[in-house]
Amino acid sequence: MKSRSPGRSTSEVEVTDISKHGFWLLLRKKELFLPFRDFPWFKKAPVSAILNVELLDPSHLYWPDLDVDLDLDSLLYPEKYPLISKGS
């Protein structure tokens, strides 16, 4: 008996992995890594809060449990956004 191929993803954005260094987002078939050193709001967050991410519009990600929102452009082209949070 052969297994079926997995179905289409119902989410346009999801967290696929979390490590001690950061986490990976799968966004429209593209995987992005967000290191905790550059995105410190997530470092001490519960896993459930990191996993709860929404795509509010084509260029806006939001983590409601953390009240963190990021523009997709800042993840795709970080060189355009040299200011990095100094938060903990």
N, CA, C and O atoms as CSV, one atom per row, in Angstrom:
chain,resi,resn,atom,element,x,y,z
A,1,MET,N,N,0.831,-1.174,0.000
A,1,MET,CA,C,0.000,0.000,0.000
A,1,MET,C,C,0.883,1.247,0.000
A,1,MET,O,O,1.815,1.345,0.799
A,2,LYS,N,N,0.601,2.186,-0.878
A,2,LYS,CA,C,1.366,3.427,-0.960
A,2,LYS,C,C,0.683,4.530,-0.171
A,2,LYS,O,O,-0.544,4.625,-0.127
A,3,SER,N,N,1.501,5.351,0.444
A,3,SER,CA,C,0.964,6.511,1.142
A,3,SER,C,C,0.644,7.593,0.140
A,3,SER,O,O,1.321,7.732,-0.879
A,4,ARG,N,N,-0.376,8.347,0.426
A,4,ARG,CA,C,-0.721,9.484,-0.429
A,4,ARG,C,C,0.240,10.625,-0.178
A,4,ARG,O,O,0.842,10.725,0.892
A,5,SER,N,N,0.376,11.477,-1.163
A,5,SER,CA,C,1.156,12.689,-0.981
A,5,SER,C,C,0.404,13.596,-0.028
A,5,SER,O,O,-0.827,13.586,-0.005
A,6,PRO,N,N,1.131,14.388,0.766
A,6,PRO,CA,C,0.432,15.299,1.657
A,6,PRO,C,C,-0.390,16.307,0.861
A,6,PRO,O,O,-0.045,16.640,-0.272
A,7,GLY,N,N,-1.457,16.782,1.448
A,7,GLY,CA,C,-2.310,17.771,0.791
A,7,GLY,C,C,-1.659,19.140,0.793
A,7,GLY,O,O,-0.577,19.340,1.345
A,8,ARG,N,N,-2.346,20.068,0.164
A,8,ARG,CA,C,-1.856,21.444,0.135
A,8,ARG,C,C,-1.901,22.049,1.526
A,8,ARG,O,O,-2.785,21.743,2.326
A,9,SER,N,N,-0.949,22.895,1.797
A,9,SER,CA,C,-0.945,23.604,3.072
A,9,SER,C,C,-2.115,24.579,3.093
A,9,SER,O,O,-2.372,25.265,2.103
A,10,THR,N,N,-2.820,24.641,4.208
A,10,THR,CA,C,-3.932,25.567,4.328
A,10,THR,C,C,-3.480,26.918,4.862
A,10,THR,O,O,-4.261,27.869,4.886
A,11,SER,N,N,-2.244,27.007,5.285
A,11,SER,CA,C,-1.712,28.247,5.830
A,11,SER,C,C,-0.670,28.809,4.881
A,11,SER,O,O,0.142,28.068,4.327
A,12,GLU,N,N,-0.695,30.119,4.696
A,12,GLU,CA,C,0.324,30.744,3.858
A,12,GLU,C,C,1.606,30.984,4.629
A,12,GLU,O,O,2.648,31.263,4.035
A,13,VAL,N,N,1.540,30.877,5.947
A,13,VAL,CA,C,2.730,31.061,6.770
A,13,VAL,C,C,2.671,30.083,7.938
A,13,VAL,O,O,1.626,29.894,8.560
A,14,GLU,N,N,3.814,29.469,8.221
A,14,GLU,CA,C,3.900,28.594,9.388
A,14,GLU,C,C,5.342,28.501,9.848
A,14,GLU,O,O,6.276,28.631,9.056
A,15,VAL,N,N,5.503,28.276,11.128
A,15,VAL,CA,C,6.824,28.045,11.704
A,15,VAL,C,C,7.119,26.564,11.515
A,15,VAL,O,O,6.339,25.713,11.941
A,16,THR,N,N,8.247,26.256,10.874
A,16,THR,CA,C,8.569,24.861,10.577
A,16,THR,C,C,9.573,24.258,11.549
A,16,THR,O,O,9.636,23.037,11.690
A,17,ASP,N,N,10.360,25.095,12.222
A,17,ASP,CA,C,11.356,24.566,13.156
A,17,ASP,C,C,11.816,25.691,14.076
A,17,ASP,O,O,11.824,26.863,13.699
A,18,ILE,N,N,12.198,25.307,15.283
A,18,ILE,CA,C,12.734,26.258,16.260
A,18,ILE,C,C,13.995,25.630,16.847
A,18,ILE,O,O,13.992,24.461,17.235
A,19,SER,N,N,15.063,26.407,16.910
A,19,SER,CA,C,16.300,25.936,17.526
A,19,SER,C,C,16.729,26.952,18.579
A,19,SER,O,O,16.046,27.954,18.793
A,20,LYS,N,N,17.853,26.697,19.234
A,20,LYS,CA,C,18.345,27.656,20.229
A,20,LYS,C,C,18.865,28.939,19.576
A,20,LYS,O,O,19.119,29.927,20.265
A,21,HIS,N,N,19.024,28.924,18.253
A,21,HIS,CA,C,19.546,30.087,17.528
A,21,HIS,C,C,18.471,30.939,16.879
A,21,HIS,O,O,18.715,32.105,16.568
A,22,GLY,N,N,17.285,30.381,16.667
A,22,GLY,CA,C,16.221,31.115,15.997
A,22,GLY,C,C,15.159,30.160,15.487
A,22,GLY,O,O,15.050,29.027,15.956
A,23,PHE,N,N,14.379,30.625,14.524
A,23,PHE,CA,C,13.329,29.762,13.980
A,23,PHE,C,C,13.142,30.004,12.490
A,23,PHE,O,O,13.528,31.039,11.947
A,24,TRP,N,N,12.536,29.015,11.855
A,24,TRP,CA,C,12.314,29.040,10.418
A,24,TRP,C,C,10.836,29.236,10.130
A,24,TRP,O,O,9.975,28.600,10.739
A,25,LEU,N,N,10.561,30.125,9.193
A,25,LEU,CA,C,9.205,30.369,8.724
A,25,LEU,C,C,9.088,29.862,7.295
A,25,LEU,O,O,9.969,30.103,6.470
A,26,LEU,N,N,8.015,29.169,7.009
A,26,LEU,CA,C,7.688,28.801,5.634
A,26,LEU,C,C,6.604,29.759,5.192
A,26,LEU,O,O,5.498,29.765,5.731
A,27,LEU,N,N,6.936,30.566,4.206
A,27,LEU,CA,C,6.027,31.600,3.735
A,27,LEU,C,C,5.911,31.499,2.227
A,27,LEU,O,O,6.846,31.814,1.491
A,28,ARG,N,N,4.747,31.054,1.782
A,28,ARG,CA,C,4.493,30.903,0.340
A,28,ARG,C,C,5.616,30.134,-0.354
A,28,ARG,O,O,6.177,30.598,-1.347
A,29,LYS,N,N,5.932,28.982,0.168
A,29,LYS,CA,C,6.937,28.070,-0.400
A,29,LYS,C,C,8.373,28.569,-0.275
A,29,LYS,O,O,9.277,27.986,-0.874
A,30,LYS,N,N,8.599,29.621,0.482
A,30,LYS,CA,C,9.956,30.125,0.714
A,30,LYS,C,C,10.243,30.017,2.210
A,30,LYS,O,O,9.427,30.426,3.037
A,31,GLU,N,N,11.403,29.467,2.549
A,31,GLU,CA,C,11.750,29.325,3.953
A,31,GLU,C,C,12.703,30.448,4.365
A,31,GLU,O,O,13.691,30.725,3.686
A,32,LEU,N,N,12.388,31.077,5.475
A,32,LEU,CA,C,13.174,32.183,6.012
A,32,LEU,C,C,13.622,31.841,7.426
A,32,LEU,O,O,12.869,31.237,8.189
A,33,PHE,N,N,14.853,32.230,7.778
A,33,PHE,CA,C,15.367,32.008,9.124
A,33,PHE,C,C,15.388,33.339,9.865
A,33,PHE,O,O,15.901,34.332,9.350
A,34,LEU,N,N,14.835,33.357,11.064
A,34,LEU,CA,C,14.848,34.544,11.914
A,34,LEU,C,C,15.717,34.239,13.131
A,34,LEU,O,O,15.260,33.572,14.060
A,35,PRO,N,N,16.960,34.717,13.143
A,35,PRO,CA,C,17.844,34.463,14.291
A,35,PRO,C,C,17.416,35.301,15.497
A,35,PRO,O,O,17.024,36.460,15.355
A,36,PHE,N,N,17.497,34.703,16.674
A,36,PHE,CA,C,17.115,35.409,17.895
A,36,PHE,C,C,17.987,36.637,18.138
A,36,PHE,O,O,17.526,37.602,18.748
A,37,ARG,N,N,19.229,36.623,17.678
A,37,ARG,CA,C,20.091,37.796,17.901
A,37,ARG,C,C,19.555,39.024,17.162
A,37,ARG,O,O,19.761,40.153,17.606
A,38,ASP,N,N,18.867,38.807,16.036
A,38,ASP,CA,C,18.293,39.923,15.274
A,38,ASP,C,C,16.830,40.178,15.617
A,38,ASP,O,O,16.317,41.269,15.369
A,39,PHE,N,N,16.163,39.192,16.178
A,39,PHE,CA,C,14.748,39.289,16.519
A,39,PHE,C,C,14.552,38.844,17.972
A,39,PHE,O,O,13.955,37.798,18.225
A,40,PRO,N,N,15.055,39.640,18.925
A,40,PRO,CA,C,15.098,39.229,20.332
A,40,PRO,C,C,13.726,39.075,20.994
A,40,PRO,O,O,13.629,38.467,22.060
A,41,TRP,N,N,12.678,39.607,20.394
A,41,TRP,CA,C,11.336,39.488,20.983
A,41,TRP,C,C,10.903,38.038,21.098
A,41,TRP,O,O,10.039,37.705,21.909
A,42,PHE,N,N,11.503,37.175,20.285
A,42,PHE,CA,C,11.095,35.777,20.245
A,42,PHE,C,C,11.943,34.874,21.147
A,42,PHE,O,O,11.546,33.743,21.427
A,43,LYS,N,N,13.086,35.350,21.600
A,43,LYS,CA,C,14.044,34.489,22.293
A,43,LYS,C,C,13.475,33.811,23.537
A,43,LYS,O,O,13.694,32.616,23.735
A,44,LYS,N,N,12.767,34.533,24.358
A,44,LYS,CA,C,12.234,33.957,25.598
A,44,LYS,C,C,10.739,33.666,25.498
A,44,LYS,O,O,10.091,33.372,26.503
A,45,ALA,N,N,10.200,33.746,24.300
A,45,ALA,CA,C,8.764,33.516,24.103
A,45,ALA,C,C,8.441,32.029,24.174
A,45,ALA,O,O,9.257,31.198,23.777
A,46,PRO,N,N,7.268,31.691,24.672
A,46,PRO,CA,C,6.848,30.287,24.644
A,46,PRO,C,C,6.710,29.799,23.198
A,46,PRO,O,O,6.382,30.570,22.296
A,47,VAL,N,N,6.962,28.538,23.006
A,47,VAL,CA,C,6.848,27.950,21.664
A,47,VAL,C,C,5.473,28.234,21.075
A,47,VAL,O,O,5.360,28.575,19.898
A,48,SER,N,N,4.440,28.098,21.875
A,48,SER,CA,C,3.075,28.314,21.370
A,48,SER,C,C,2.889,29.725,20.826
A,48,SER,O,O,2.142,29.920,19.867
A,49,ALA,N,N,3.555,30.712,21.421
A,49,ALA,CA,C,3.446,32.097,20.951
A,49,ALA,C,C,4.186,32.294,19.627
A,49,ALA,O,O,3.724,33.035,18.760
A,50,ILE,N,N,5.327,31.632,19.475
A,50,ILE,CA,C,6.067,31.722,18.208
A,50,ILE,C,C,5.295,31.039,17.093
A,50,ILE,O,O,5.270,31.526,15.962
A,51,LEU,N,N,4.672,29.923,17.401
A,51,LEU,CA,C,3.913,29.183,16.390
A,51,LEU,C,C,2.655,29.917,15.943
A,51,LEU,O,O,2.161,29.684,14.840
A,52,ASN,N,N,2.139,30.789,16.775
A,52,ASN,CA,C,0.908,31.506,16.464
A,52,ASN,C,C,1.223,32.757,15.647
A,52,ASN,O,O,1.261,33.866,16.181
A,53,VAL,N,N,1.447,32.569,14.356
A,53,VAL,CA,C,1.782,33.668,13.450
A,53,VAL,C,C,0.685,33.791,12.398
A,53,VAL,O,O,0.130,32.793,11.940
A,54,GLU,N,N,0.388,35.021,12.030
A,54,GLU,CA,C,-0.648,35.302,11.036
A,54,GLU,C,C,-0.071,36.154,9.920
A,54,GLU,O,O,0.805,36.988,10.147
A,55,LEU,N,N,-0.566,35.936,8.725
A,55,LEU,CA,C,-0.244,36.790,7.588
A,55,LEU,C,C,-1.438,37.719,7.418
A,55,LEU,O,O,-2.464,37.327,6.862
A,56,LEU,N,N,-1.301,38.957,7.900
A,56,LEU,CA,C,-2.427,39.886,7.894
A,56,LEU,C,C,-2.733,40.428,6.512
A,56,LEU,O,O,-3.892,40.671,6.174
A,57,ASP,N,N,-1.713,40.613,5.728
A,57,ASP,CA,C,-1.866,40.993,4.325
A,57,ASP,C,C,-0.622,40.479,3.611
A,57,ASP,O,O,0.243,39.899,4.268
A,58,PRO,N,N,-0.490,40.660,2.315
A,58,PRO,CA,C,0.643,40.051,1.600
A,58,PRO,C,C,2.032,40.431,2.109
A,58,PRO,O,O,3.010,39.763,1.775
A,59,SER,N,N,2.135,41.488,2.909
A,59,SER,CA,C,3.471,41.896,3.358
A,59,SER,C,C,3.574,42.117,4.858
A,59,SER,O,O,4.504,42.783,5.313
A,60,HIS,N,N,2.641,41.575,5.642
A,60,HIS,CA,C,2.616,41.890,7.063
A,60,HIS,C,C,2.388,40.638,7.897
A,60,HIS,O,O,1.324,40.021,7.832
A,61,LEU,N,N,3.401,40.266,8.685
A,61,LEU,CA,C,3.315,39.129,9.605
A,61,LEU,C,C,3.022,39.642,11.008
A,61,LEU,O,O,3.508,40.699,11.409
A,62,TYR,N,N,2.215,38.875,11.755
A,62,TYR,CA,C,1.833,39.307,13.090
A,62,TYR,C,C,1.777,38.118,14.037
A,62,TYR,O,O,1.200,37.079,13.714
A,63,TRP,N,N,2.384,38.279,15.214
A,63,TRP,CA,C,2.345,37.300,16.294
A,63,TRP,C,C,1.466,37.895,17.390
A,63,TRP,O,O,1.962,38.664,18.213
A,64,PRO,N,N,0.176,37.562,17.425
A,64,PRO,CA,C,-0.738,38.211,18.372
A,64,PRO,C,C,-0.409,37.957,19.846
A,64,PRO,O,O,-0.634,38.834,20.680
A,65,ASP,N,N,0.107,36.798,20.175
A,65,ASP,CA,C,0.435,36.506,21.572
A,65,ASP,C,C,1.600,37.348,22.080
A,65,ASP,O,O,1.751,37.541,23.287
A,66,LEU,N,N,2.415,37.845,21.168
A,66,LEU,CA,C,3.594,38.632,21.534
A,66,LEU,C,C,3.441,40.107,21.164
A,66,LEU,O,O,4.269,40.935,21.543
A,67,ASP,N,N,2.389,40.427,20.429
A,67,ASP,CA,C,2.165,41.767,19.890
A,67,ASP,C,C,3.388,42.247,19.090
A,67,ASP,O,O,3.863,43.371,19.252
A,68,VAL,N,N,3.871,41.354,18.226
A,68,VAL,CA,C,5.004,41.649,17.347
A,68,VAL,C,C,4.508,41.606,15.917
A,68,VAL,O,O,3.871,40.638,15.500
A,69,ASP,N,N,4.802,42.656,15.166
A,69,ASP,CA,C,4.495,42.617,13.747
A,69,ASP,C,C,5.735,43.005,12.953
A,69,ASP,O,O,6.500,43.886,13.343
A,70,LEU,N,N,5.908,42.320,11.829
A,70,LEU,CA,C,7.076,42.535,10.974
A,70,LEU,C,C,6.628,42.664,9.530
A,70,LEU,O,O,5.742,41.947,9.066
A,71,ASP,N,N,7.248,43.575,8.848
A,71,ASP,CA,C,7.009,43.710,7.421
A,71,ASP,C,C,7.837,42.649,6.695
A,71,ASP,O,O,9.021,42.474,6.984
A,72,LEU,N,N,7.227,41.961,5.779
A,72,LEU,CA,C,7.901,40.893,5.055
A,72,LEU,C,C,9.154,41.396,4.343
A,72,LEU,O,O,10.146,40.673,4.252
A,73,ASP,N,N,9.118,42.597,3.852
A,73,ASP,CA,C,10.264,43.168,3.154
A,73,ASP,C,C,11.505,43.205,4.050
A,73,ASP,O,O,12.623,43.021,3.567
A,74,SER,N,N,11.316,43.440,5.335
A,74,SER,CA,C,12.457,43.495,6.253
A,74,SER,C,C,13.087,42.121,6.468
A,74,SER,O,O,14.249,42.030,6.865
A,75,LEU,N,N,12.329,41.049,6.210
A,75,LEU,CA,C,12.882,39.696,6.312
A,75,LEU,C,C,13.548,39.274,5.013
A,75,LEU,O,O,14.575,38.596,5.029
A,76,LEU,N,N,12.967,39.674,3.890
A,76,LEU,CA,C,13.508,39.293,2.586
A,76,LEU,C,C,14.745,40.108,2.208
A,76,LEU,O,O,15.655,39.596,1.555
A,77,TYR,N,N,14.776,41.367,2.619
A,77,TYR,CA,C,15.876,42.274,2.254
A,77,TYR,C,C,16.410,42.987,3.495
A,77,TYR,O,O,16.275,44.205,3.608
A,78,PRO,N,N,17.019,42.244,4.430
A,78,PRO,CA,C,17.465,42.859,5.687
A,78,PRO,C,C,18.501,43.967,5.495
A,78,PRO,O,O,18.640,44.839,6.353
A,79,GLU,N,N,19.226,43.938,4.381
A,79,GLU,CA,C,20.226,44.980,4.138
A,79,GLU,C,C,19.587,46.357,3.985
A,79,GLU,O,O,20.263,47.368,4.172
A,80,LYS,N,N,18.312,46.418,3.650
A,80,LYS,CA,C,17.598,47.690,3.527
A,80,LYS,C,C,17.189,48.243,4.889
A,80,LYS,O,O,16.819,49.412,5.004
A,81,TYR,N,N,17.257,47.398,5.922
A,81,TYR,CA,C,16.773,47.760,7.255
A,81,TYR,C,C,17.885,47.527,8.273
A,81,TYR,O,O,17.841,46.550,9.021
A,82,PRO,N,N,18.883,48.415,8.310
A,82,PRO,CA,C,20.038,48.171,9.185
A,82,PRO,C,C,19.760,48.296,10.673
A,82,PRO,O,O,20.555,47.813,11.480
A,83,LEU,N,N,18.667,48.923,11.061
A,83,LEU,CA,C,18.376,49.080,12.481
A,83,LEU,C,C,17.823,47.772,13.024
A,83,LEU,O,O,16.826,47.252,12.523
A,84,ILE,N,N,18.473,47.249,14.045
A,84,ILE,CA,C,18.078,45.992,14.688
A,84,ILE,C,C,17.694,46.320,16.121
A,84,ILE,O,O,18.328,47.152,16.769
A,85,SER,N,N,16.656,45.665,16.607
A,85,SER,CA,C,16.179,45.913,17.962
A,85,SER,C,C,17.269,45.603,18.991
A,85,SER,O,O,18.032,44.649,18.836
A,86,LYS,N,N,17.327,46.401,20.010
A,86,LYS,CA,C,18.230,46.150,21.130
A,86,LYS,C,C,17.450,45.581,22.314
A,86,LYS,O,O,17.977,45.471,23.422
A,87,GLY,N,N,16.180,45.220,22.065
A,87,GLY,CA,C,15.335,44.677,23.123
A,87,GLY,C,C,15.838,43.343,23.603
A,87,GLY,O,O,16.711,42.734,22.984
A,88,SER,N,N,15.276,42.884,24.725
A,88,SER,CA,C,15.722,41.596,25.264
A,88,SER,C,C,14.744,40.504,24.946
A,88,SER,O,O,14.961,39.353,25.324
